Amino acid sequence: MEIWLNPRCSKCRTAAAFLDEAGVTYTVRRYLEDPPKADEIRAVLGRLGLEPWDITRTAEPAAKDLGISGWGRTDADRDRWIDALAANPSLIQRPIITADDGHAVVARDEETLRSLVD
């Protein structure tokens, strides 16, 4: 199991504490320091069953600078979004946890975290 986290984020700290309390073994990826490449983002999106705009933090300053709110949300726009996430990892919603069984979640609530250990 791997968790993409920002240690300054309270949701990330909560997720890591939950995994610790559950006795789960996991690897931490500080994705702001070790940004995922576009192909990694594509792979995680496939595991999440989501599109890049679904995991984009659109209120971040970088999103506003890029004008993301005006971008299309079609298959033709997908690579543009993924490239933006790879170039600006602060735009990636957090925490993302990839499980050993192949699925992944954006673990922003306790119910989602519980689904990893049940």
Backbone atoms as SQL, in Angstrom:
CREATE TABLE atoms (id INTEGER PRIMARY KEY, chain TEXT, resi INTEGER, resn TEXT, atom TEXT, x REAL, y REAL, z REAL);
INSERT INTO atoms VALUES
  (1, 'A', 1, 'MET', 'N', 0.853, -1.170, 0.000),
  (2, 'A', 1, 'MET', 'CA', 0.000, 0.000, 0.000),
  (3, 'A', 1, 'MET', 'C', 0.893, 1.226, 0.000),
  (4, 'A', 2, 'GLU', 'N', 0.455, 2.231, -0.748),
  (5, 'A', 2, 'GLU', 'CA', 1.197, 3.487, -0.806),
  (6, 'A', 2, 'GLU', 'C', 0.220, 4.633, -0.588),
  (7, 'A', 3, 'ILE', 'N', 0.670, 5.646, 0.126),
  (8, 'A', 3, 'ILE', 'CA', -0.147, 6.832, 0.358),
  (9, 'A', 3, 'ILE', 'C', 0.604, 8.043, -0.175),
  (10, 'A', 4, 'TRP', 'N', -0.073, 8.774, -1.061),
  (11, 'A', 4, 'TRP', 'CA', 0.461, 10.047, -1.547),
  (12, 'A', 4, 'TRP', 'C', -0.031, 11.097, -0.583),
  (13, 'A', 5, 'LEU', 'N', 0.909, 11.753, 0.087),
  (14, 'A', 5, 'LEU', 'CA', 0.478, 12.728, 1.080),
  (15, 'A', 5, 'LEU', 'C', 1.342, 13.963, 1.115),
  (16, 'A', 6, 'ASN', 'N', 0.752, 14.973, 1.691),
  (17, 'A', 6, 'ASN', 'CA', 1.416, 16.227, 2.009),
  (18, 'A', 6, 'ASN', 'C', 1.389, 16.286, 3.529),
  (19, 'A', 7, 'PRO', 'N', 2.543, 16.243, 4.194),
  (20, 'A', 7, 'PRO', 'CA', 2.545, 16.200, 5.659),
  (21, 'A', 7, 'PRO', 'C', 1.901, 17.409, 6.331),
  (22, 'A', 8, 'ARG', 'N', 1.720, 18.502, 5.589),
  (23, 'A', 8, 'ARG', 'CA', 1.061, 19.691, 6.162),
  (24, 'A', 8, 'ARG', 'C', -0.456, 19.587, 6.104),
  (25, 'A', 9, 'CYS', 'N', -0.963, 18.575, 5.402),
  (26, 'A', 9, 'CYS', 'CA', -2.407, 18.420, 5.200),
  (27, 'A', 9, 'CYS', 'C', -3.025, 17.608, 6.334),
  (28, 'A', 10, 'SER', 'N', -4.056, 18.141, 6.970),
  (29, 'A', 10, 'SER', 'CA', -4.688, 17.437, 8.095),
  (30, 'A', 10, 'SER', 'C', -5.354, 16.136, 7.648),
  (31, 'A', 11, 'LYS', 'N', -5.950, 16.099, 6.456),
  (32, 'A', 11, 'LYS', 'CA', -6.579, 14.864, 5.946),
  (33, 'A', 11, 'LYS', 'C', -5.515, 13.780, 5.739),
  (34, 'A', 12, 'CYS', 'N', -4.342, 14.185, 5.267),
  (35, 'A', 12, 'CYS', 'CA', -3.243, 13.235, 5.071),
  (36, 'A', 12, 'CYS', 'C', -2.744, 12.686, 6.404),
  (37, 'A', 13, 'ARG', 'N', -2.581, 13.569, 7.378),
  (38, 'A', 13, 'ARG', 'CA', -2.128, 13.122, 8.696),
  (39, 'A', 13, 'ARG', 'C', -3.157, 12.193, 9.329),
  (40, 'A', 14, 'THR', 'N', -4.438, 12.510, 9.159),
  (41, 'A', 14, 'THR', 'CA', -5.500, 11.653, 9.689),
  (42, 'A', 14, 'THR', 'C', -5.462, 10.287, 9.027),
  (43, 'A', 15, 'ALA', 'N', -5.279, 10.250, 7.710),
  (44, 'A', 15, 'ALA', 'CA', -5.229, 8.973, 6.984),
  (45, 'A', 15, 'ALA', 'C', -4.046, 8.138, 7.443),
  (46, 'A', 16, 'ALA', 'N', -2.881, 8.759, 7.577),
  (47, 'A', 16, 'ALA', 'CA', -1.693, 8.022, 8.024),
  (48, 'A', 16, 'ALA', 'C', -1.891, 7.494, 9.446),
  (49, 'A', 17, 'ALA', 'N', -2.467, 8.301, 10.325),
  (50, 'A', 17, 'ALA', 'CA', -2.726, 7.847, 11.701),
  (51, 'A', 17, 'ALA', 'C', -3.713, 6.689, 11.704),
  (52, 'A', 18, 'PHE', 'N', -4.725, 6.748, 10.854),
  (53, 'A', 18, 'PHE', 'CA', -5.699, 5.660, 10.758),
  (54, 'A', 18, 'PHE', 'C', -5.011, 4.368, 10.321),
  (55, 'A', 19, 'LEU', 'N', -4.184, 4.457, 9.285),
  (56, 'A', 19, 'LEU', 'CA', -3.467, 3.266, 8.816),
  (57, 'A', 19, 'LEU', 'C', -2.531, 2.729, 9.892),
  (58, 'A', 20, 'ASP', 'N', -1.858, 3.634, 10.609),
  (59, 'A', 20, 'ASP', 'CA', -0.980, 3.212, 11.713),
  (60, 'A', 20, 'ASP', 'C', -1.775, 2.466, 12.782),
  (61, 'A', 21, 'GLU', 'N', -2.901, 3.034, 13.192),
  (62, 'A', 21, 'GLU', 'CA', -3.731, 2.410, 14.225),
  (63, 'A', 21, 'GLU', 'C', -4.276, 1.064, 13.776),
  (64, 'A', 22, 'ALA', 'N', -4.519, 0.924, 12.473),
  (65, 'A', 22, 'ALA', 'CA', -5.035, -0.339, 11.931),
  (66, 'A', 22, 'ALA', 'C', -3.923, -1.363, 11.724),
  (67, 'A', 23, 'GLY', 'N', -2.674, -0.945, 11.937),
  (68, 'A', 23, 'GLY', 'CA', -1.551, -1.865, 11.774),
  (69, 'A', 23, 'GLY', 'C', -1.223, -2.169, 10.317),
  (70, 'A', 24, 'VAL', 'N', -1.599, -1.273, 9.420),
  (71, 'A', 24, 'VAL', 'CA', -1.364, -1.474, 7.994),
  (72, 'A', 24, 'VAL', 'C', 0.064, -1.052, 7.648),
  (73, 'A', 25, 'THR', 'N', 0.720, -1.870, 6.854),
  (74, 'A', 25, 'THR', 'CA', 2.045, -1.524, 6.356),
  (75, 'A', 25, 'THR', 'C', 1.869, -0.740, 5.060),
  (76, 'A', 26, 'TYR', 'N', 2.530, 0.393, 4.968),
  (77, 'A', 26, 'TYR', 'CA', 2.396, 1.238, 3.786),
  (78, 'A', 26, 'TYR', 'C', 3.663, 2.033, 3.552),
  (79, 'A', 27, 'THR', 'N', 3.778, 2.542, 2.343),
  (80, 'A', 27, 'THR', 'CA', 4.880, 3.400, 1.943),
  (81, 'A', 27, 'THR', 'C', 4.336, 4.809, 1.775),
  (82, 'A', 28, 'VAL', 'N', 5.085, 5.787, 2.249),
  (83, 'A', 28, 'VAL', 'CA', 4.690, 7.185, 2.111),
  (84, 'A', 28, 'VAL', 'C', 5.374, 7.772, 0.885),
  (85, 'A', 29, 'ARG', 'N', 4.594, 8.431, 0.079),
  (86, 'A', 29, 'ARG', 'CA', 5.145, 9.203, -1.035),
  (87, 'A', 29, 'ARG', 'C', 4.758, 10.651, -0.824),
  (88, 'A', 30, 'ARG', 'N', 5.736, 11.462, -0.539),
  (89, 'A', 30, 'ARG', 'CA', 5.504, 12.901, -0.409),
  (90, 'A', 30, 'ARG', 'C', 5.472, 13.467, -1.823),
  (91, 'A', 31, 'TYR', 'N', 4.291, 13.474, -2.374),
  (92, 'A', 31, 'TYR', 'CA', 4.142, 13.729, -3.801),
  (93, 'A', 31, 'TYR', 'C', 4.510, 15.149, -4.221),
  (94, 'A', 32, 'LEU', 'N', 4.605, 16.077, -3.280),
  (95, 'A', 32, 'LEU', 'CA', 5.067, 17.419, -3.647),
  (96, 'A', 32, 'LEU', 'C', 6.582, 17.426, -3.852),
  (97, 'A', 33, 'GLU', 'N', 7.287, 16.560, -3.115),
  (98, 'A', 33, 'GLU', 'CA', 8.741, 16.450, -3.242),
  (99, 'A', 33, 'GLU', 'C', 9.132, 15.444, -4.321),
  (100, 'A', 34, 'ASP', 'N', 8.289, 14.441, -4.524),
  (101, 'A', 34, 'ASP', 'CA', 8.520, 13.374, -5.508),
  (102, 'A', 34, 'ASP', 'C', 7.278, 13.281, -6.395),
  (103, 'A', 35, 'PRO', 'N', 7.099, 14.276, -7.281),
  (104, 'A', 35, 'PRO', 'CA', 5.863, 14.348, -8.067),
  (105, 'A', 35, 'PRO', 'C', 5.703, 13.143, -9.000),
  (106, 'A', 36, 'PRO', 'N', 4.471, 12.668, -9.114),
  (107, 'A', 36, 'PRO', 'CA', 4.223, 11.573, -10.051),
  (108, 'A', 36, 'PRO', 'C', 4.317, 12.075, -11.488),
  (109, 'A', 37, 'LYS', 'N', 4.813, 11.232, -12.339),
  (110, 'A', 37, 'LYS', 'CA', 4.872, 11.540, -13.768),
  (111, 'A', 37, 'LYS', 'C', 3.494, 11.303, -14.375),
  (112, 'A', 38, 'ALA', 'N', 3.296, 11.811, -15.572),
  (113, 'A', 38, 'ALA', 'CA', 1.998, 11.697, -16.233),
  (114, 'A', 38, 'ALA', 'C', 1.531, 10.251, -16.324),
  (115, 'A', 39, 'ASP', 'N', 2.443, 9.312, -16.638),
  (116, 'A', 39, 'ASP', 'CA', 2.025, 7.916, -16.755),
  (117, 'A', 39, 'ASP', 'C', 1.596, 7.332, -15.417),
  (118, 'A', 40, 'GLU', 'N', 2.215, 7.782, -14.329),
  (119, 'A', 40, 'GLU', 'CA', 1.802, 7.332, -12.994),
  (120, 'A', 40, 'GLU', 'C', 0.408, 7.868, -12.659),
  (121, 'A', 41, 'ILE', 'N', 0.155, 9.110, -13.029),
  (122, 'A', 41, 'ILE', 'CA', -1.167, 9.697, -12.786),
  (123, 'A', 41, 'ILE', 'C', -2.225, 8.941, -13.586),
  (124, 'A', 42, 'ARG', 'N', -1.918, 8.625, -14.832),
  (125, 'A', 42, 'ARG', 'CA', -2.859, 7.830, -15.643),
  (126, 'A', 42, 'ARG', 'C', -3.161, 6.491, -14.971),
  (127, 'A', 43, 'ALA', 'N', -2.122, 5.835, -14.479),
  (128, 'A', 43, 'ALA', 'CA', -2.306, 4.533, -13.832),
  (129, 'A', 43, 'ALA', 'C', -3.168, 4.658, -12.579),
  (130, 'A', 44, 'VAL', 'N', -2.910, 5.679, -11.772),
  (131, 'A', 44, 'VAL', 'CA', -3.699, 5.879, -10.554),
  (132, 'A', 44, 'VAL', 'C', -5.144, 6.232, -10.901),
  (133, 'A', 45, 'LEU', 'N', -5.333, 7.045, -11.919),
  (134, 'A', 45, 'LEU', 'CA', -6.702, 7.372, -12.341),
  (135, 'A', 45, 'LEU', 'C', -7.448, 6.109, -12.752),
  (136, 'A', 46, 'GLY', 'N', -6.768, 5.214, -13.446),
  (137, 'A', 46, 'GLY', 'CA', -7.388, 3.944, -13.825),
  (138, 'A', 46, 'GLY', 'C', -7.776, 3.130, -12.610),
  (139, 'A', 47, 'ARG', 'N', -6.919, 3.109, -11.608),
  (140, 'A', 47, 'ARG', 'CA', -7.214, 2.375, -10.376),
  (141, 'A', 47, 'ARG', 'C', -8.345, 3.033, -9.588),
  (142, 'A', 48, 'LEU', 'N', -8.394, 4.370, -9.645),
  (143, 'A', 48, 'LEU', 'CA', -9.447, 5.103, -8.945),
  (144, 'A', 48, 'LEU', 'C', -10.784, 5.024, -9.679),
  (145, 'A', 49, 'GLY', 'N', -10.716, 4.833, -10.997),
  (146, 'A', 49, 'GLY', 'CA', -11.929, 4.892, -11.803),
  (147, 'A', 49, 'GLY', 'C', -12.425, 6.321, -11.953),
  (148, 'A', 50, 'LEU', 'N', -11.485, 7.264, -11.962),
  (149, 'A', 50, 'LEU', 'CA', -11.828, 8.689, -12.035),
  (150, 'A', 50, 'LEU', 'C', -11.127, 9.349, -13.213),
  (151, 'A', 51, 'GLU', 'N', -11.520, 10.558, -13.497),
  (152, 'A', 51, 'GLU', 'CA', -10.892, 11.386, -14.519),
  (153, 'A', 51, 'GLU', 'C', -9.985, 12.405, -13.819),
  (154, 'A', 52, 'PRO', 'N', -9.040, 12.990, -14.544),
  (155, 'A', 52, 'PRO', 'CA', -8.112, 13.924, -13.893),
  (156, 'A', 52, 'PRO', 'C', -8.802, 15.118, -13.248),
  (157, 'A', 53, 'TRP', 'N', -9.887, 15.592, -13.840),
  (158, 'A', 53, 'TRP', 'CA', -10.599, 16.737, -13.257),
  (159, 'A', 53, 'TRP', 'C', -11.281, 16.358, -11.947),
  (160, 'A', 54, 'ASP', 'N', -11.503, 15.057, -11.742),
  (161, 'A', 54, 'ASP', 'CA', -12.112, 14.606, -10.488),
  (162, 'A', 54, 'ASP', 'C', -11.153, 14.689, -9.312),
  (163, 'A', 55, 'ILE', 'N', -9.851, 14.684, -9.591),
  (164, 'A', 55, 'ILE', 'CA', -8.864, 14.726, -8.499),
  (165, 'A', 55, 'ILE', 'C', -8.066, 16.031, -8.504),
  (166, 'A', 56, 'THR', 'N', -8.573, 17.030, -9.190),
  (167, 'A', 56, 'THR', 'CA', -7.878, 18.313, -9.282),
  (168, 'A', 56, 'THR', 'C', -8.422, 19.286, -8.248),
  (169, 'A', 57, 'ARG', 'N', -7.505, 19.892, -7.524),
  (170, 'A', 57, 'ARG', 'CA', -7.851, 20.912, -6.527),
  (171, 'A', 57, 'ARG', 'C', -7.979, 22.250, -7.277),
  (172, 'A', 58, 'THR', 'N', -9.173, 22.532, -7.714),
  (173, 'A', 58, 'THR', 'CA', -9.403, 23.683, -8.597),
  (174, 'A', 58, 'THR', 'C', -9.324, 25.036, -7.890),
  (175, 'A', 59, 'ALA', 'N', -9.322, 25.036, -6.572),
  (176, 'A', 59, 'ALA', 'CA', -9.229, 26.305, -5.843),
  (177, 'A', 59, 'ALA', 'C', -7.781, 26.709, -5.541),
  (178, 'A', 60, 'GLU', 'N', -6.832, 25.861, -5.887),
  (179, 'A', 60, 'GLU', 'CA', -5.420, 26.176, -5.645),
  (180, 'A', 60, 'GLU', 'C', -4.986, 27.353, -6.536),
  (181, 'A', 61, 'PRO', 'N', -4.048, 28.165, -6.065),
  (182, 'A', 61, 'PRO', 'CA', -3.558, 29.278, -6.882),
  (183, 'A', 61, 'PRO', 'C', -3.048, 28.831, -8.259),
  (184, 'A', 62, 'ALA', 'N', -2.368, 27.702, -8.321),
  (185, 'A', 62, 'ALA', 'CA', -1.855, 27.221, -9.614),
  (186, 'A', 62, 'ALA', 'C', -2.993, 26.930, -10.579),
  (187, 'A', 63, 'ALA', 'N', -4.107, 26.430, -10.075),
  (188, 'A', 63, 'ALA', 'CA', -5.265, 26.151, -10.933),
  (189, 'A', 63, 'ALA', 'C', -5.836, 27.449, -11.488),
  (190, 'A', 64, 'LYS', 'N', -5.886, 28.442, -10.651),
  (191, 'A', 64, 'LYS', 'CA', -6.392, 29.742, -11.104),
  (192, 'A', 64, 'LYS', 'C', -5.444, 30.362, -12.124),
  (193, 'A', 65, 'ASP', 'N', -4.129, 30.228, -11.869),
  (194, 'A', 65, 'ASP', 'CA', -3.139, 30.753, -12.815),
  (195, 'A', 65, 'ASP', 'C', -3.258, 30.078, -14.180),
  (196, 'A', 66, 'LEU', 'N', -3.552, 28.792, -14.185),
  (197, 'A', 66, 'LEU', 'CA', -3.687, 28.034, -15.428),
  (198, 'A', 66, 'LEU', 'C', -5.046, 28.233, -16.102),
  (199, 'A', 67, 'GLY', 'N', -6.005, 28.771, -15.369),
  (200, 'A', 67, 'GLY', 'CA', -7.349, 28.943, -15.916),
  (201, 'A', 67, 'GLY', 'C', -8.106, 27.637, -16.054),
  (202, 'A', 68, 'ILE', 'N', -7.812, 26.694, -15.175),
  (203, 'A', 68, 'ILE', 'CA', -8.392, 25.348, -15.254),
  (204, 'A', 68, 'ILE', 'C', -9.917, 25.365, -15.239),
  (205, 'A', 69, 'SER', 'N', -10.512, 26.304, -14.556),
  (206, 'A', 69, 'SER', 'CA', -11.976, 26.322, -14.475),
  (207, 'A', 69, 'SER', 'C', -12.631, 26.430, -15.855),
  (208, 'A', 70, 'GLY', 'N', -11.907, 26.922, -16.827),
  (209, 'A', 70, 'GLY', 'CA', -12.445, 27.044, -18.167),
  (210, 'A', 70, 'GLY', 'C', -12.082, 25.907, -19.107),
  (211, 'A', 71, 'TRP', 'N', -11.342, 24.920, -18.607),
  (212, 'A', 71, 'TRP', 'CA', -10.920, 23.807, -19.451),
  (213, 'A', 71, 'TRP', 'C', -12.063, 22.830, -19.675),
  (214, 'A', 72, 'GLY', 'N', -12.037, 22.194, -20.837),
  (215, 'A', 72, 'GLY', 'CA', -13.020, 21.169, -21.143),
  (216, 'A', 72, 'GLY', 'C', -12.801, 19.911, -20.321),
  (217, 'A', 73, 'ARG', 'N', -13.830, 19.110, -20.276),
  (218, 'A', 73, 'ARG', 'CA', -13.772, 17.857, -19.509),
  (219, 'A', 73, 'ARG', 'C', -14.229, 16.699, -20.392),
  (220, 'A', 74, 'THR', 'N', -13.485, 16.528, -21.469),
  (221, 'A', 74, 'THR', 'CA', -13.786, 15.453, -22.415),
  (222, 'A', 74, 'THR', 'C', -12.532, 14.594, -22.585),
  (223, 'A', 75, 'ASP', 'N', -12.678, 13.488, -23.291),
  (224, 'A', 75, 'ASP', 'CA', -11.520, 12.637, -23.571),
  (225, 'A', 75, 'ASP', 'C', -10.412, 13.424, -24.268),
  (226, 'A', 76, 'ALA', 'N', -10.781, 14.350, -25.123),
  (227, 'A', 76, 'ALA', 'CA', -9.799, 15.152, -25.853),
  (228, 'A', 76, 'ALA', 'C', -9.013, 16.080, -24.915),
  (229, 'A', 77, 'ASP', 'N', -9.589, 16.413, -23.764),
  (230, 'A', 77, 'ASP', 'CA', -8.948, 17.321, -22.804),
  (231, 'A', 77, 'ASP', 'C', -8.135, 16.587, -21.740),
  (232, 'A', 78, 'ARG', 'N', -8.297, 15.285, -21.681),
  (233, 'A', 78, 'ARG', 'CA', -7.729, 14.476, -20.589),
  (234, 'A', 78, 'ARG', 'C', -6.218, 14.668, -20.437),
  (235, 'A', 79, 'ASP', 'N', -5.462, 14.590, -21.521),
  (236, 'A', 79, 'ASP', 'CA', -4.005, 14.709, -21.425),
  (237, 'A', 79, 'ASP', 'C', -3.570, 16.082, -20.922),
  (238, 'A', 80, 'ARG', 'N', -4.304, 17.110, -21.295),
  (239, 'A', 80, 'ARG', 'CA', -3.985, 18.466, -20.814),
  (240, 'A', 80, 'ARG', 'C', -4.094, 18.523, -19.291),
  (241, 'A', 81, 'TRP', 'N', -5.145, 17.935, -18.753),
  (242, 'A', 81, 'TRP', 'CA', -5.339, 17.895, -17.308),
  (243, 'A', 81, 'TRP', 'C', -4.228, 17.091, -16.636),
  (244, 'A', 82, 'ILE', 'N', -3.929, 15.927, -17.191),
  (245, 'A', 82, 'ILE', 'CA', -2.897, 15.064, -16.601),
  (246, 'A', 82, 'ILE', 'C', -1.540, 15.760, -16.626),
  (247, 'A', 83, 'ASP', 'N', -1.214, 16.401, -17.722),
  (248, 'A', 83, 'ASP', 'CA', 0.054, 17.142, -17.805),
  (249, 'A', 83, 'ASP', 'C', 0.099, 18.259, -16.766),
  (250, 'A', 84, 'ALA', 'N', -1.035, 18.929, -16.545),
  (251, 'A', 84, 'ALA', 'CA', -1.084, 19.996, -15.535),
  (252, 'A', 84, 'ALA', 'C', -0.857, 19.430, -14.136),
  (253, 'A', 85, 'LEU', 'N', -1.447, 18.266, -13.851),
  (254, 'A', 85, 'LEU', 'CA', -1.246, 17.639, -12.539),
  (255, 'A', 85, 'LEU', 'C', 0.209, 17.225, -12.345),
  (256, 'A', 86, 'ALA', 'N', 0.823, 16.682, -13.395),
  (257, 'A', 86, 'ALA', 'CA', 2.220, 16.262, -13.301),
  (258, 'A', 86, 'ALA', 'C', 3.153, 17.459, -13.097),
  (259, 'A', 87, 'ALA', 'N', 2.845, 18.560, -13.766),
  (260, 'A', 87, 'ALA', 'CA', 3.680, 19.758, -13.656),
  (261, 'A', 87, 'ALA', 'C', 3.412, 20.556, -12.385),
  (262, 'A', 88, 'ASN', 'N', 2.229, 20.375, -11.804),
  (263, 'A', 88, 'ASN', 'CA', 1.811, 21.136, -10.616),
  (264, 'A', 88, 'ASN', 'C', 1.200, 20.175, -9.601),
  (265, 'A', 89, 'PRO', 'N', 2.022, 19.376, -8.920),
  (266, 'A', 89, 'PRO', 'CA', 1.470, 18.348, -8.034),
  (267, 'A', 89, 'PRO', 'C', 0.601, 18.889, -6.903),
  (268, 'A', 90, 'SER', 'N', 0.721, 20.170, -6.584),
  (269, 'A', 90, 'SER', 'CA', -0.143, 20.739, -5.545),
  (270, 'A', 90, 'SER', 'C', -1.612, 20.701, -5.962),
  (271, 'A', 91, 'LEU', 'N', -1.877, 20.477, -7.248),
  (272, 'A', 91, 'LEU', 'CA', -3.248, 20.397, -7.739),
  (273, 'A', 91, 'LEU', 'C', -3.896, 19.035, -7.493),
  (274, 'A', 92, 'ILE', 'N', -3.090, 18.043, -7.116),
  (275, 'A', 92, 'ILE', 'CA', -3.616, 16.686, -6.926),
  (276, 'A', 92, 'ILE', 'C', -4.320, 16.586, -5.577),
  (277, 'A', 93, 'GLN', 'N', -5.559, 16.114, -5.616),
  (278, 'A', 93, 'GLN', 'CA', -6.330, 15.896, -4.378),
  (279, 'A', 93, 'GLN', 'C', -5.586, 14.886, -3.515),
  (280, 'A', 94, 'ARG', 'N', -5.702, 15.037, -2.233),
  (281, 'A', 94, 'ARG', 'CA', -4.968, 14.196, -1.298),
  (282, 'A', 94, 'ARG', 'C', -5.829, 13.801, -0.123),
  (283, 'A', 95, 'PRO', 'N', -5.470, 12.755, 0.542),
  (284, 'A', 95, 'PRO', 'CA', -4.453, 11.764, 0.195),
  (285, 'A', 95, 'PRO', 'C', -5.008, 10.711, -0.763),
  (286, 'A', 96, 'ILE', 'N', -4.146, 10.233, -1.630),
  (287, 'A', 96, 'ILE', 'CA', -4.497, 9.116, -2.497),
  (288, 'A', 96, 'ILE', 'C', -3.774, 7.891, -1.955),
  (289, 'A', 97, 'ILE', 'N', -4.533, 6.830, -1.780),
  (290, 'A', 97, 'ILE', 'CA', -3.960, 5.582, -1.283),
  (291, 'A', 97, 'ILE', 'C', -4.175, 4.501, -2.331),
  (292, 'A', 98, 'THR', 'N', -3.077, 3.868, -2.716),
  (293, 'A', 98, 'THR', 'CA', -3.147, 2.747, -3.648),
  (294, 'A', 98, 'THR', 'C', -2.972, 1.465, -2.843),
  (295, 'A', 99, 'ALA', 'N', -3.943, 0.585, -2.964),
  (296, 'A', 99, 'ALA', 'CA', -3.936, -0.659, -2.193),
  (297, 'A', 99, 'ALA', 'C', -3.229, -1.765, -2.972),
  (298, 'A', 100, 'ASP', 'N', -2.753, -2.736, -2.242),
  (299, 'A', 100, 'ASP', 'CA', -2.043, -3.854, -2.858),
  (300, 'A', 100, 'ASP', 'C', -2.941, -4.699, -3.755),
  (301, 'A', 101, 'ASP', 'N', -4.244, -4.652, -3.539),
  (302, 'A', 101, 'ASP', 'CA', -5.160, -5.459, -4.353),
  (303, 'A', 101, 'ASP', 'C', -5.492, -4.801, -5.685),
  (304, 'A', 102, 'GLY', 'N', -4.900, -3.628, -5.956),
  (305, 'A', 102, 'GLY', 'CA', -5.081, -2.988, -7.253),
  (306, 'A', 102, 'GLY', 'C', -5.988, -1.781, -7.268),
  (307, 'A', 103, 'HIS', 'N', -6.818, -1.615, -6.257),
  (308, 'A', 103, 'HIS', 'CA', -7.690, -0.435, -6.280),
  (309, 'A', 103, 'HIS', 'C', -7.015, 0.733, -5.571),
  (310, 'A', 104, 'ALA', 'N', -7.623, 1.882, -5.694),
  (311, 'A', 104, 'ALA', 'CA', -7.098, 3.088, -5.058),
  (312, 'A', 104, 'ALA', 'C', -8.274, 3.938, -4.612),
  (313, 'A', 105, 'VAL', 'N', -8.014, 4.810, -3.651),
  (314, 'A', 105, 'VAL', 'CA', -9.051, 5.702, -3.143),
  (315, 'A', 105, 'VAL', 'C', -8.453, 7.078, -2.855),
  (316, 'A', 106, 'VAL', 'N', -9.316, 8.077, -2.926),
  (317, 'A', 106, 'VAL', 'CA', -8.989, 9.384, -2.386),
  (318, 'A', 106, 'VAL', 'C', -9.582, 9.345, -0.984),
  (319, 'A', 107, 'ALA', 'N', -8.717, 9.248, 0.005),
  (320, 'A', 107, 'ALA', 'CA', -9.132, 8.925, 1.374),
  (321, 'A', 107, 'ALA', 'C', -9.355, 10.175, 2.212),
  (322, 'A', 108, 'ARG', 'N', -10.437, 10.869, 1.940),
  (323, 'A', 108, 'ARG', 'CA', -10.725, 12.110, 2.651),
  (324, 'A', 108, 'ARG', 'C', -11.722, 11.948, 3.792),
  (325, 'A', 109, 'ASP', 'N', -12.224, 10.717, 3.989),
  (326, 'A', 109, 'ASP', 'CA', -13.168, 10.508, 5.082),
  (327, 'A', 109, 'ASP', 'C', -12.935, 9.125, 5.701),
  (328, 'A', 110, 'GLU', 'N', -13.466, 8.950, 6.889),
  (329, 'A', 110, 'GLU', 'CA', -13.241, 7.716, 7.635),
  (330, 'A', 110, 'GLU', 'C', -13.842, 6.499, 6.944),
  (331, 'A', 111, 'GLU', 'N', -14.995, 6.671, 6.324),
  (332, 'A', 111, 'GLU', 'CA', -15.640, 5.545, 5.638),
  (333, 'A', 111, 'GLU', 'C', -14.737, 4.998, 4.522),
  (334, 'A', 112, 'THR', 'N', -14.141, 5.890, 3.776),
  (335, 'A', 112, 'THR', 'CA', -13.233, 5.479, 2.703),
  (336, 'A', 112, 'THR', 'C', -12.014, 4.800, 3.285),
  (337, 'A', 113, 'LEU', 'N', -11.470, 5.327, 4.356),
  (338, 'A', 113, 'LEU', 'CA', -10.314, 4.707, 5.005),
  (339, 'A', 113, 'LEU', 'C', -10.675, 3.299, 5.496),
  (340, 'A', 114, 'ARG', 'N', -11.830, 3.149, 6.088),
  (341, 'A', 114, 'ARG', 'CA', -12.255, 1.828, 6.578),
  (342, 'A', 114, 'ARG', 'C', -12.356, 0.810, 5.443),
  (343, 'A', 115, 'SER', 'N', -12.726, 1.280, 4.246),
  (344, 'A', 115, 'SER', 'CA', -12.852, 0.350, 3.118),
  (345, 'A', 115, 'SER', 'C', -11.509, -0.281, 2.761),
  (346, 'A', 116, 'LEU', 'N', -10.419, 0.344, 3.162),
  (347, 'A', 116, 'LEU', 'CA', -9.086, -0.194, 2.877),
  (348, 'A', 116, 'LEU', 'C', -8.708, -1.333, 3.808),
  (349, 'A', 117, 'VAL', 'N', -9.238, -1.328, 5.005),
  (350, 'A', 117, 'VAL', 'CA', -8.823, -2.320, 5.995),
  (351, 'A', 117, 'VAL', 'C', -9.874, -3.375, 6.274),
  (352, 'A', 118, 'ASP', 'N', -11.082, -3.204, 5.775),
  (353, 'A', 118, 'ASP', 'CA', -12.138, -4.193, 6.000),
  (354, 'A', 118, 'ASP', 'C', -11.953, -5.399, 5.096);
